[in-house]
Amino acid sequence: MGNGTSNRRISTFKIAATYVGTVVGAGFASGQEILQFFAVFGYDGFIGLVIVTILFIFYGYIIMKLGKFLNSSSHIDVIKKAGGKYLGPVLDFMITFFLFGSLTAMIAGSGAIFKQQFNVPEIWGNLLMAVITAITVLTGIDGVVNSISFVVPFLLIVALGVSIYSIIFIPINMNHEYYAFGSGLKVNYLIANWFWAAILYASYNIIISVSVLAPLGNNAKDSSAIKKGSVLGGIFLGLGALAIYIALRRNLTEIVFMEIPMAHISGKISHVIQIIYVIVLLAEIYTTAVGSLFGFAARISHSSNNLNNSLKIMNLYNSKKSRNYKYNRDSRYDKYFKNNKYFRNNYKNNYKNIKKIKKLRIRNSNINKKLSSNKSIKTMIIFNNKIVIIFTAILAFLVSKYGFSNLVSHLYPLMGYAGCTLLISLLYSFIKEKLYK
């Protein structure tokens, strides 16, 4: 990412594909999420899927529209706008915390696959995923970001293919009496009914996807691309979830207590298909884990780099060109401030501290020279970032022993309840700024 906005704008199809890739993860493709949030409620779960599809379309549009309105480069701008001075930091903390939760669930998911498919103790699968994820983030491989868009299409194709084949060729294996609540299945006390299950499912997926959707909206081709991309992305997600839902419902008695139910269903087609499904699923777990660890570590490490970031902000006003301007600002930012409603409304407040900044010009320049020439400071920052990455991976590995299905049934609903606050805040900001016009 550069300092300015790229001239290349994202099209409708790419917006939809990125949206799908952001939401689809190991929990989705494994069938565990669809099982616990929809399949357990029978036909009411289908109605829940319809509600979720509508919420994905609606809130995907809201987040991307706010991202474009605020010229966002990350989720911070949208969160601060939606939450305000007091709620914003809380929402930011929730997103950061749930990034760690997502990482933990991915590590636990890899262990579940190793145990169910290869009869290998879960701890080895957890350890392997934690190690390769940490190594990837430590080495800073840029190709990981592109690998997500490469893996997701294969994951959707395999998941939909297995679901459709199961619907057409595999006989129904579902005992309704066995599956009635209270006879063979524990009720998740965090998910009271099918309606709340739908709200919570949409909520925890949206709270994680804000970090991607906000800058995605800013780089969208236009408002029409945002609207169409949101609709297409929401529909694709709804259809994918529906296909998995039907496959799970038709094989309910067999898969109700399994950690990776879709892997079992794929095995009923052929062993080769099952292996392919498991490999693609592990690849998706890997990319999701890398993204979660990177996002969490970057946010935690941000405090170590606050001084450097502050100096960069002050240098925005202290550039050489600023001496030729009455308000001490670089001309390349004039158009930005003029056309951006959010910053225009706060225009006067942005320049109240210009005199103080002028006094700090010489001091900032000296500090910047020391920072740029002091290798020990650079080494310390890099070292601190690596410590955060390693410590986070170790902690996630320890927590992952709680189990994949347990994390999905407990952590995800809690994420959903917390995310409801974000949904309300986003809706309020959307209406307040009249972005629906």
C-alpha positions as CSV (number, residue, x, y, z in Angstrom):
1,M,0.0,0.0,0.0
2,G,1.3,3.4,-0.9
3,N,0.6,6.8,0.4
4,G,-1.9,7.6,-2.1
5,T,-4.9,5.8,-3.5
6,S,-4.3,3.4,-6.3
7,N,-5.6,4.4,-9.7
8,R,-6.8,0.8,-10.2
9,R,-10.3,0.5,-8.8
10,I,-11.8,-2.8,-7.7
11,S,-14.7,-4.1,-9.9
12,T,-18.0,-5.6,-8.8
13,F,-16.9,-9.2,-9.3
14,K,-13.7,-8.7,-7.3
15,I,-15.6,-7.1,-4.5
16,A,-18.0,-10.0,-4.3
17,A,-15.1,-12.6,-4.5
18,T,-13.2,-10.8,-1.7
19,Y,-16.3,-10.6,0.5
20,V,-16.9,-14.3,0.1
21,G,-13.2,-15.0,0.8
22,T,-13.3,-12.9,4.0
23,V,-16.3,-14.8,5.5
24,V,-15.6,-18.3,4.3
25,G,-13.2,-20.1,6.6
26,A,-12.6,-23.5,8.1
27,G,-15.7,-23.3,10.3
28,F,-17.8,-22.7,7.2
29,A,-16.3,-25.3,4.9
30,S,-16.0,-28.0,7.7
31,G,-19.7,-27.7,8.2
32,Q,-19.3,-27.1,11.9
33,E,-20.7,-23.6,11.8
34,I,-23.7,-24.5,9.6
35,L,-24.4,-27.5,11.8
36,Q,-24.5,-25.6,15.1
37,F,-26.2,-22.4,13.9
38,F,-28.7,-23.8,11.4
39,A,-28.9,-27.5,10.9
40,V,-29.8,-28.1,14.5
41,F,-32.9,-26.1,14.2
42,G,-34.4,-28.1,11.3
43,Y,-36.5,-26.3,8.8
44,D,-36.3,-23.1,10.9
45,G,-32.6,-23.1,10.1
46,F,-33.4,-22.5,6.5
47,I,-35.3,-19.3,7.4
48,G,-32.3,-18.4,9.4
49,L,-30.1,-18.7,6.4
50,V,-32.4,-16.4,4.4
51,I,-32.1,-13.8,7.2
52,V,-28.3,-14.2,7.3
53,T,-28.1,-13.7,3.5
54,I,-30.0,-10.4,3.8
55,L,-27.8,-9.2,6.7
56,F,-24.6,-10.0,4.7
57,I,-25.9,-8.0,1.8
58,F,-27.1,-5.1,3.9
59,Y,-24.1,-4.8,6.3
60,G,-21.5,-5.5,3.6
61,Y,-22.9,-2.5,1.7
62,I,-22.9,-0.3,4.9
63,I,-19.3,-1.1,5.8
64,M,-18.0,-0.6,2.3
65,K,-20.0,2.6,1.8
66,L,-18.6,4.0,5.1
67,G,-15.1,2.9,4.0
68,K,-15.5,4.9,0.8
69,F,-17.0,7.9,2.6
70,L,-14.2,8.0,5.2
71,N,-11.5,7.2,2.6
72,S,-10.5,4.3,5.0
73,S,-7.2,2.5,4.7
74,S,-8.1,0.1,7.6
75,H,-11.1,-0.7,9.9
76,I,-10.0,1.9,12.4
77,D,-11.7,4.8,10.6
78,V,-15.0,3.0,10.3
79,I,-14.9,1.8,13.9
80,K,-14.1,5.2,15.2
81,K,-16.9,6.7,13.1
82,A,-19.4,4.1,14.2
83,G,-18.5,3.9,17.8
84,G,-17.5,7.4,18.5
85,K,-15.0,8.6,21.1
86,Y,-15.9,6.1,23.8
87,L,-17.4,3.0,22.1
88,G,-14.9,3.1,19.2
89,P,-11.9,1.9,21.3
90,V,-14.1,-0.9,22.7
91,L,-15.1,-2.1,19.3
92,D,-11.5,-1.9,18.2
93,F,-10.5,-4.1,21.1
94,M,-13.2,-6.6,20.3
95,I,-12.1,-7.0,16.8
96,T,-8.5,-7.4,17.9
97,F,-9.5,-10.0,20.5
98,F,-11.6,-12.0,18.1
99,L,-8.8,-12.1,15.6
100,F,-7.0,-14.1,18.3
101,G,-10.1,-16.2,18.7
102,S,-10.2,-16.9,15.0
103,L,-6.5,-17.9,15.1
104,T,-7.2,-20.3,18.0
105,A,-10.1,-21.8,16.2
106,M,-8.1,-22.4,13.0
107,I,-5.3,-24.1,15.0
108,A,-7.9,-26.3,16.8
109,G,-9.5,-27.1,13.5
110,S,-6.3,-28.5,12.0
111,G,-5.9,-30.7,15.0
112,A,-9.5,-32.0,14.6
113,I,-8.8,-32.9,11.0
114,F,-5.6,-34.8,11.9
115,K,-7.5,-36.8,14.5
116,Q,-10.6,-37.5,12.4
117,Q,-9.0,-38.2,9.1
118,F,-5.5,-39.6,9.9
119,N,-5.9,-40.9,13.5
120,V,-3.1,-38.6,14.6
121,P,-3.4,-37.0,18.1
122,E,-4.9,-33.5,17.9
123,I,-1.9,-31.9,19.6
124,W,0.4,-32.7,16.6
125,G,-2.0,-31.1,14.1
126,N,-2.4,-28.0,16.4
127,L,1.4,-27.7,16.8
128,L,2.1,-28.1,13.1
129,M,-0.4,-25.3,12.1
130,A,0.8,-23.0,14.9
131,V,4.4,-23.4,13.8
132,I,4.0,-22.9,10.1
133,T,1.6,-20.0,10.7
134,A,4.1,-18.3,13.0
135,I,7.0,-18.9,10.5
136,T,5.0,-17.5,7.6
137,V,4.1,-14.3,9.5
138,L,7.7,-13.9,10.8
139,T,9.2,-14.2,7.3
140,G,6.7,-11.7,6.0
141,I,5.7,-13.6,2.8
142,D,3.7,-11.2,0.7
143,G,2.2,-14.0,-1.4
144,V,0.1,-15.2,1.5
145,V,-2.4,-12.4,0.8
146,N,-2.8,-13.6,-2.8
147,S,-3.0,-17.2,-1.7
148,I,-6.3,-16.5,0.0
149,S,-7.9,-15.6,-3.2
150,F,-6.3,-18.6,-4.8
151,V,-7.6,-21.1,-2.2
152,V,-11.1,-19.8,-1.7
153,P,-12.5,-20.7,-5.2
154,F,-11.2,-24.3,-4.8
155,L,-12.8,-24.5,-1.4
156,L,-16.2,-23.3,-2.6
157,I,-16.1,-25.5,-5.6
158,V,-15.2,-28.6,-3.6
159,A,-17.7,-27.8,-0.8
160,L,-20.6,-27.1,-3.2
161,G,-19.7,-30.1,-5.3
162,V,-19.7,-32.5,-2.3
163,S,-23.0,-30.9,-1.1
164,I,-24.7,-31.2,-4.5
165,Y,-23.5,-34.8,-5.0
166,S,-24.7,-35.7,-1.5
167,I,-28.1,-34.2,-2.2
168,I,-28.6,-36.1,-5.4
169,F,-26.9,-39.5,-4.9
170,I,-26.5,-40.2,-1.1
171,P,-29.7,-41.5,0.6
172,I,-31.2,-39.6,3.5
173,N,-29.9,-40.7,6.9
174,M,-31.8,-38.7,9.4
175,N,-33.7,-39.9,12.5
176,H,-35.8,-37.0,13.6
177,E,-36.7,-38.6,16.9
178,Y,-33.0,-39.2,17.7
179,Y,-32.3,-35.6,16.8
180,A,-35.0,-34.0,18.9
181,F,-33.6,-31.5,21.5
182,G,-32.8,-33.2,24.7
183,S,-32.5,-36.7,23.2
184,G,-28.9,-37.2,22.2
185,L,-27.9,-33.6,21.6
186,K,-26.8,-30.9,24.1
187,V,-28.5,-27.6,23.6
188,N,-26.1,-24.7,23.2
189,Y,-27.2,-22.3,25.9
190,L,-25.5,-19.4,24.1
191,I,-27.8,-19.9,21.1
192,A,-31.4,-19.6,22.4
193,N,-33.3,-20.2,19.1
194,W,-33.0,-20.2,15.3
195,F,-33.6,-16.5,15.0
196,W,-30.8,-15.5,17.5
197,A,-28.6,-18.1,15.8
198,A,-29.0,-16.3,12.5
199,I,-28.2,-12.9,14.1
200,L,-25.2,-14.2,16.0
201,Y,-23.8,-16.0,12.9
202,A,-24.0,-12.9,10.8
203,S,-22.7,-10.7,13.6
204,Y,-19.5,-12.6,14.4
205,N,-18.7,-12.9,10.7
206,I,-19.2,-9.2,10.1
207,I,-17.1,-8.1,13.1
208,I,-14.1,-10.0,11.6
209,S,-14.7,-8.9,8.0
210,V,-14.7,-5.2,8.8
211,S,-10.9,-5.1,8.6
212,V,-11.1,-6.1,5.0
213,L,-14.4,-4.6,3.8
214,A,-13.7,-1.0,5.0
215,P,-10.6,-0.5,2.8
216,L,-12.2,-2.6,0.1
217,G,-15.0,-0.1,-0.2
218,N,-12.6,2.8,-0.3
219,N,-10.9,1.2,-3.3
220,A,-14.1,0.2,-5.1
221,K,-14.7,1.4,-8.6
222,D,-17.8,3.4,-7.6
223,S,-20.9,3.2,-5.4
224,S,-22.6,1.0,-7.9
225,A,-19.8,-1.5,-7.7
226,I,-20.2,-1.5,-3.9
227,K,-23.9,-2.1,-4.1
228,K,-23.7,-4.9,-6.7
229,G,-20.7,-6.5,-5.1
230,S,-22.5,-6.6,-1.7
231,V,-25.5,-8.2,-3.3
232,L,-23.5,-10.8,-5.3
233,G,-21.3,-11.6,-2.3
234,G,-24.2,-12.0,0.1
235,I,-26.1,-14.3,-2.4
236,F,-23.0,-16.4,-3.0
237,L,-22.5,-16.9,0.7
238,G,-26.2,-17.7,1.2
239,L,-26.2,-20.3,-1.6
240,G,-23.0,-21.9,-0.3
241,A,-24.3,-22.1,3.2
242,L,-27.6,-23.5,1.9
243,A,-25.9,-26.3,0.0
244,I,-23.9,-27.4,3.1
245,Y,-27.0,-27.1,5.2
246,I,-29.0,-29.5,3.0
247,A,-26.1,-32.0,2.9
248,L,-25.8,-31.9,6.7
249,R,-29.6,-32.3,7.2
250,R,-29.6,-35.4,5.0
251,N,-26.8,-37.0,7.0
252,L,-27.7,-35.7,10.4
253,T,-27.6,-38.9,12.4
254,E,-24.1,-39.7,11.2
255,I,-22.4,-36.3,11.5
256,V,-24.1,-34.7,14.5
257,F,-21.2,-35.2,16.9
258,M,-18.3,-35.0,14.3
259,E,-15.7,-32.2,14.4
260,I,-15.5,-32.0,10.6
261,P,-18.8,-33.3,9.3
262,M,-18.3,-32.3,5.6
263,A,-15.1,-34.3,5.5
264,H,-17.1,-37.4,6.5
265,I,-19.8,-36.7,3.8
266,S,-17.1,-36.3,1.2
267,G,-15.7,-39.7,2.2
268,K,-19.0,-41.3,1.3
269,I,-18.4,-40.2,-2.3
270,S,-14.9,-41.6,-2.6
271,H,-11.7,-41.7,-0.6
272,V,-9.9,-39.5,-3.3
273,I,-12.6,-36.8,-3.0
274,Q,-12.2,-36.9,0.8
275,I,-8.5,-36.4,0.6
276,I,-8.9,-33.5,-1.8
277,Y,-11.5,-31.9,0.4
278,V,-9.2,-32.3,3.5
279,I,-6.2,-30.8,1.7
280,V,-8.2,-27.8,0.5
281,L,-9.7,-27.4,3.9
282,L,-6.2,-27.4,5.6
283,A,-5.0,-24.8,3.0
284,E,-8.0,-22.6,3.9
285,I,-7.3,-23.0,7.6
286,Y,-3.7,-22.0,7.0
287,T,-4.5,-18.8,5.1
288,T,-7.1,-17.8,7.6
289,A,-4.7,-18.5,10.5
290,V,-2.0,-16.4,8.8
291,G,-4.3,-13.5,8.2
292,S,-5.6,-13.7,11.8
293,L,-2.1,-13.9,13.4
294,F,-0.8,-11.1,11.2
295,G,-3.8,-8.8,11.9
296,F,-3.6,-9.5,15.7
297,A,0.2,-9.1,16.0
298,A,0.2,-5.9,13.9
299,R,-2.5,-4.3,16.1
300,I,-0.7,-5.3,19.3
301,S,2.7,-4.2,17.9
302,H,1.2,-0.9,16.9
303,S,1.9,0.6,20.4
304,S,5.6,-0.1,19.9
305,N,5.6,2.1,16.8
306,N,3.5,4.9,18.0
307,L,6.4,7.3,18.2
308,N,7.4,6.7,14.6
309,N,3.8,6.9,13.4
310,S,3.3,10.2,15.3
311,L,6.4,11.7,13.7
312,K,5.1,10.7,10.2
313,I,1.8,12.5,10.9
314,M,3.5,15.6,12.1
315,N,5.8,15.5,9.1
316,L,2.7,15.7,6.9
317,Y,2.4,19.3,8.2
318,N,6.1,20.0,8.4
319,S,7.1,19.2,4.8
320,K,9.2,21.6,2.8
321,K,6.3,22.5,0.6
322,S,4.3,23.6,3.6
323,R,6.3,26.8,3.9
324,N,4.6,28.1,0.8
325,Y,1.1,27.7,2.3
326,K,-0.8,29.8,4.7
327,Y,-2.1,26.9,6.7
328,N,1.1,24.9,6.5
329,R,-0.2,21.9,4.5
330,D,1.0,20.0,1.5
331,S,-0.9,20.9,-1.7
332,R,-1.4,17.3,-2.6
333,Y,-3.7,17.0,0.4
334,D,-5.8,20.1,-0.5
335,K,-8.1,18.2,-2.8
336,Y,-8.4,15.3,-0.3
337,F,-9.5,17.6,2.6
338,K,-11.8,19.6,0.3
339,N,-13.6,16.6,-1.1
340,N,-13.8,14.5,2.1
341,K,-16.9,15.5,4.1
342,Y,-15.7,13.9,7.3
343,F,-12.4,15.8,7.4
344,R,-14.0,19.0,6.0
345,N,-16.4,19.1,8.9
346,N,-13.4,18.9,11.3
347,Y,-11.3,21.2,9.1
348,K,-10.8,23.9,11.7
349,N,-10.0,21.5,14.4
350,N,-7.3,19.9,12.3
351,Y,-5.3,23.1,12.2
352,K,-5.7,24.4,15.7
353,N,-2.4,22.9,16.7
354,I,-0.4,24.2,13.7
355,K,1.5,26.7,15.9
356,K,2.5,23.9,18.3
357,I,3.5,21.7,15.4
358,K,5.7,24.5,14.0
359,K,7.6,24.7,17.3
360,L,8.2,21.0,17.2
361,R,9.6,21.1,13.6
362,I,13.2,21.2,14.5
363,R,12.8,18.7,17.4
364,N,10.9,16.3,15.1
365,S,13.6,16.6,12.5
366,N,16.3,15.7,14.9
367,I,14.4,12.8,16.3
368,N,13.7,11.5,12.8
369,K,17.4,11.6,11.9
370,K,18.2,9.7,15.1
371,L,15.5,7.1,14.4
372,S,16.6,6.6,10.8
373,S,20.3,6.3,11.7
374,N,19.9,4.3,15.0
375,K,20.0,0.6,14.0
376,S,19.4,-0.4,17.6
377,I,16.0,1.2,17.6
378,K,15.0,-0.5,14.4
379,T,16.3,-3.8,15.7
380,M,14.3,-3.4,18.9
381,I,11.1,-2.7,17.1
382,I,11.5,-5.7,14.8
383,F,12.5,-7.8,17.8
384,N,9.4,-6.7,19.7
385,N,7.1,-7.6,16.7
386,K,8.6,-11.0,16.5
387,I,8.2,-11.6,20.2
388,V,4.5,-10.7,19.8
389,I,4.1,-13.1,16.9
390,I,5.8,-16.0,18.7
391,F,4.0,-15.4,22.0
392,T,0.6,-15.1,20.3
393,A,1.2,-18.4,18.4
394,I,2.2,-20.2,21.5
395,L,-0.8,-18.8,23.5
396,A,-3.2,-19.7,20.6
397,F,-1.7,-23.3,20.6
398,L,-2.4,-23.7,24.3
399,V,-6.0,-22.4,24.0
400,S,-6.7,-24.6,21.0
401,K,-6.6,-27.6,23.2
402,Y,-10.1,-26.6,24.2
403,G,-11.3,-28.2,21.0
404,F,-12.6,-27.0,17.6
405,S,-16.3,-27.8,18.1
406,N,-16.2,-26.3,21.6
407,L,-14.6,-23.1,20.3
408,V,-17.3,-22.8,17.6
409,S,-20.1,-23.5,20.0
410,H,-18.8,-21.1,22.7
411,L,-16.4,-18.5,21.3
412,Y,-18.3,-17.8,18.1
413,P,-21.7,-17.0,19.8
414,L,-19.9,-14.7,22.2
415,M,-18.3,-13.0,19.2
416,G,-21.8,-12.7,17.8
417,Y,-23.2,-11.1,20.9
418,A,-20.4,-8.5,21.0
419,G,-20.7,-7.9,17.3
420,C,-24.4,-6.9,17.8
421,T,-23.1,-3.6,19.3
422,L,-21.1,-3.1,16.1
423,L,-24.1,-3.8,13.9
424,I,-26.2,-1.2,15.7
425,S,-23.4,1.4,15.6
426,L,-22.8,0.8,11.9
427,L,-26.5,1.2,11.1
428,Y,-26.7,4.4,13.2
429,S,-23.7,6.0,11.4
430,F,-25.1,4.9,8.0
431,I,-28.4,6.7,8.7
432,K,-26.8,9.7,10.4
433,E,-24.5,10.4,7.4
434,K,-27.5,9.7,5.0
435,L,-25.3,7.4,2.9
436,Y,-28.4,5.5,1.7
437,K,-29.1,8.4,-0.7
